[in-house]
Amino acid sequence: MPEGPSILLMKEDLQKFAGQRILGAAGNAKIEMNALKGKKLVEIRTFGKQTFLVSDEISIRVHLLLFGSYSINEPTKPEGRLRLALFFKTGAVFFYTCSVKIIENEALMTIDWEADVLSDTWDPAKAEKKLQSVPDRMVCDALMDQQIFSGVGNIIKNEVLFRIGVQPESLPGKLTPQKLKELVSEARNYSFQFLEWKRAFVLKKHWLVHTKSICPKCGQPLVKKHTGLGKRRSFYCATDQVLYR
């Protein structure tokens, strides 16, 4: 699943179309394509893993889900995977295997933009308070809750928990106040590192535990386990990461 930093890079790629009008739309998304023709792309906003293509009255919400992707100017996937193509004077964008919806711009007012770990308006105190409200929820689930850490996915989860020395099945209510602050702080810090490594095409070279088998600290085998309610893959060291229960 594309994580927040990857979506921010997509926004940068799409920025060239900002200010232009949509000349046409196509694809198999269940939306009214004709309603998009002639609309001016006023701005592009992201919230975690979601992208909003904002026009004067309506917005196109794109979520790449688990296997979604996009391309600029040239189609790169089979036609059956094309959910939406938007055509502009200077080029086109193609979205594949994703969720596409048209929403009223008023809906953007209901989004807690401060929950986005890459946003300039990110509020760490609010994230910490939200964690404290779910003391018995595993941190592996809490870290991937988009209402608390919008943009955090499975890779960021695994790397953050290793860096702060916390096992994924730990409970927020059992973390020390300092460790709780570390969790919130590192979620944002690592997301920005992810962004820069992804931009430089060296992200995987910097993974310490995600998809790895040996702990880079102690040399012991890492635990690979599906954890939490989401049953997502966790990679962690039983020696260097503490279980807070």
N, C-alpha and C positions, 0 to 999 in steps of 0.2 A: 504494500500500500504506500503510495507517495505520501511523504510526511511534509509538515509545514514548510521547511526550507526549500523543498523541491517545488512546492506550489508558488513560493515567492519568486523563484527563478522563472517559472512559467509566466508570472505576472510581468517580469522584466521583458520577456520575449514578446508579450502581447502589447506592450506599451506603445509600440510603433503605430498601432491602430487607434489609439485614443484620439478623440476629436474628429474621427471620420464617421461617415454614415454607412450603415449596412446596406449593401446593394442587393443582397440576396442571401437566403438561408436554405439549407438542405440537410437531410439526414433522417434517421428513423426514430429520433426522440419523439415522444408523444406530446408535442407542443404545437401551437399554431405558428408555423413557419412564416406565413404571410404577415403576421403581426410584428415581425422583426424588421421587415424591409422598410428602409427609410429612417429607421431609428438612428440617432446619433450616439455613438459610444462616448459618453461623457467622462467616465473614469473606470478604472479597474481596481476593485478592492478584494483583499483576501482576509479570510478568518480561519486560521488553522489550515485545514485541508480543503476548504471551500473557496471558490473563486466567484466573484460577482461582477458581471459585465453590466455596468450601470448606464442606463439611458435616462432621458428626461422623466419618464413616468414609470417604466418597468425595468426590471433587472433580470438577467439570465444567470441562474445559479448553476454552477458546474462543480460536481464532486467526482473526482477520479476513482473513488471506491478502491477496490483491491488491485485491479489490473488495468485501470484507465491510463490513457496516454493522449498526447496531442502532437501535431506537427504544424509547421508554418509553411504556407505557400504550396506545398506539394503533399498529396495524400500518401500515406505510408502503410496503411492497413487495408484489409479487404473491405469492400463496400458494406458488407453486412455488419461490420463493427462500428461504422460511422454513425454516431449519435447526432452530431451537429457540425455543420460546416458554415462558416460565416465569411462572406465575400465583401471585400472593401476595394476601394480604388487602387490601393497600393499592394494588395495581396489577399491572402485568405488564411484562416485558421481552421484546423480540423480536430475534433474531439472524438475519441474512440472509447468504447466499452466503459461508459461513465453514466452518471445520473445528470440529467439536464431538466431544469424546471424554470418556468417564468414566474416571477413573484412581483408583487407591487413594491415600490420603493419604500413604502411605509414599514414594511417588514424589516428593513435594515435597521430601523430605530430600536428594534427589540433585541438586537444582538449585543452581548456583553463583550465589546471589542477589547476591554482590558484583560480578558482571559487569554488573548493570543500571545504566546511566549515570544514572538518576534516583533510584536507591535511596539511602537514608541509609547503607547499608552498602557503597556503591561503594568499590572499592579500586583507586586509580590505579596503585599500584606493581605490582599483579598484572596489570593491563592492559598496562602497559609491558613486563613480563616476557614475557607472551604474544606481544606484537609482536616482541620480540627472538627468539622461537622460530620465527618465520616470516620470516626476513630477505629471502627472494627472492619473496615474495608481494606483488603490487601493493597499495598502500595503499587503493585504491578497494575492493578485495575485503576487506582486513583490517578496514577501518572498518565494513563491513556484516556481519562475522562475529558472529553473535549470542552466540557463546561468549566473545568479547572485549569487544564493545560492544553488549550487549543493549539493543535499543530504537532503535538508529541505523538509519535508512533512507536512501533515495537523496537526499532533500532535504537532510537533515543532512549527509550525506557531501559533497555539492557545496559547501554553504555553509562547512563547517569547513575544507575544503582550500583554498578561496579565502582565507579569513581568515588562515590560517597561511602562505600563499604556497607551497603544494606542489601539483605536478601529480598527477593521479590515478594515473598509471602509474609513479609513483616506487616505490622499494622500501624497506621499513622498515630493512633492513640498511644502506642508504646514507644514511639521515637522520642528521644530527648529533644528539648526545645532547640538546641543547636543543630541536631541532625535534621530536624524538620526544616529549618532555615536553609541548610545545605541542599536539601532535596529541591526546594523551590528555586534557589539560586542556580544550581547546576542544570536544572531543566532548561533555563533560559541560556546560560553560558554555552552549554553543549550544542544547543540548537543553532547558535550563531557560528560555532565551529563547524558543524555539519554543513551549514550554508556555504562557508568559504571553501571547505574541502570538496563539496559537490560542484561548486563553480569551477574548481581547478581540476576536476575529474580524478581526485585522489581519495575519495571518501573511504573506500574499502580498506585502503592501506592504513587507515588510522583506527580501524575497529580493534578494540582490545579484547572483547569477549563475544560480541555478536557473531554467531555461526562458527566460533572458535572451539577448540577442544582442550587447550591447555591454558592455565592461568598464567598471565605474563608476570605476575608478582611472585608466586610461590612455586610455580612449575607443576602443580597438581592438576589432575584432570578436572575440567569444568563440568558442572551439572547441566544437563540439557533436559528441560522439563516444561510441560504445558501447565501454566499456572493461572490462578485467578478464575473469575467467572467467565472471562473471555477465552480461556484456554489457549492463550497465545504463547509462542515459544519464548522461554526464558533461558538465558545462558548466564550462569553465575558460579562463583567460587564459594564452596561451603566453608573454606578456611578464612578467606579474606573479607567475606561479606557476612555481617552479623544478622541473625534472625531475631528481630524484636517482636516478641509475642507476650 
